[in-house]
């Protein structure tokens, strides 16, 4: 049984409202399916540094506030809960058409970002300014996923048109198109430097590709339906990933000792030995699994359509380490960071859960629009939202 978690919900544009004299922002304490307890924050003038003095009521108190951060405590009737909220440092509203959804993004530590939208476009842009450097055209319809190769100058993308494309970030040209899926491509993963890549699809398969020869090396076809997400990890050496039935070909690079983790529409989280092609575990999550990732060489996390988050130890998948629901919408994206994970949802929430599985901070800005994807570099986290905006948050403020 999933735990029912307490949360504090704050008005999405609180930093703008409270920057005005006598400005107000609504706030709510909620636990599980119980009725929320509502309050209000009010700005009572500005300090000499231009920071708001904020007063509150109905059990809420403001512990600390500046232009982009606020910490609020709710204490009433034997309940005490503190939450931190961070506003976006910058909102990029011109990278994509605001009438189109930003479905995916990725960033490099070298200052480049790539993002894709619901009209078939990818754009390469500078993370510091949001200036668009290249437009990548060739997909049709939604481009569900895009990511940089480790080099930072090559991009992998997949979309509803069943095409997997490899692009030059420097020229904007498509170098290769990989064909073979019979349904939209929902996610990708890159193995080591990228001689081999993986893609998962609505056709129920995960394919391992040889980029150089533009060919499919193998296909995992036993997933049981639509595969929403895939990722690669290297488990603890004691974990048995199975033995291949046939020798590995010379075109397959870097699959030894790797696990393929897949999130399936049929409610299953599955793990496969990437080189052996053999299923090594399966976890019933009771609802469509939208996303998954590795937290360490022993722990994995997944998020479901009905809002559950499950963290498991791969050595004992029968009993999850932690399963909870924060009365939120579908879990759409998971991003490991340090020993915790950023979780993005269908109601516009994006929050960080630390290694003790406590929610530390929430990123605000989306007004109930789903956040489809997240990515981070050394200093910032970026979110891709249905409202067409890409938001940048300062990781040093966490």
C-alpha angles and dihedrals in degrees: 000000000000118000119250106234131208118232142174117222119203131191107271096233096040093135091061095044095048093046088072123078108260089005116157137209127186122233134187137194113210137174122190114308095333119119113274124249109229133209142157137238117211131191111229100192133300132280123236087267091056094252119138125249102222126200124189143184146194095058097315123118132179113232098181137353139179134158096290105017136058133174118203131185126201112202120169139120096008091313122119123172132159125197133179122214127197123197122211115276089210132005115207107207100162103057090083135017107273089224089064129071119246100224104177143004143176133188136200131218086239093071103264130121132189125196137175134208145195096270097062099264132130121192130195114210145168112263092211097056108011089237111157112236102175139012115211114206129181106086123100121216125347117005100208100184142023133168142164123249112237089265090067093223101078125067132204119203138173134183154163090293089071091242125133109201135190117205140186109238088201098056103017091232124138107237099183141009117201115205129189110092118109096203138039116299109239104178144001140202131199122218115219109307094353109263084128126034136180132221132185127203152188086254088076097250140109114210129203111211136200101218096195095055095031091231138129112247096189143341128221102216103164099080094110101237142333114007109213100182142005136189141172128233140165110233128205111295091245092064114104110228095175133249122274116249090215132033116268114253122241091247092064109088130183101000097117113109092007128125125212111216117196132188112211136200089225089072095260131127107202135190125202134183099245095211097035093045087218127134110241101178144002127197123196107221096179093232137050109294108227102179143006141180145168118261094184140336089288106028131069132181132202137182128212140211091250092055103260123142118202126190115192140180107233090216090064113022094165094081119037118225089224136357123178146151126212095200089259134130128267118322105241107171140020124195120183113222123177104317094332140056140242112228122201123193145193094254094059098263121138118178141164122238115196129216090275087057092247121138105242106174141001126215111223133199108087112099097214093306112135118256105220102184145006135199136175141201126191095293111018145041120218128202131204112213139188090237089071095251130123112207127200123207129189111245090200088067094062 
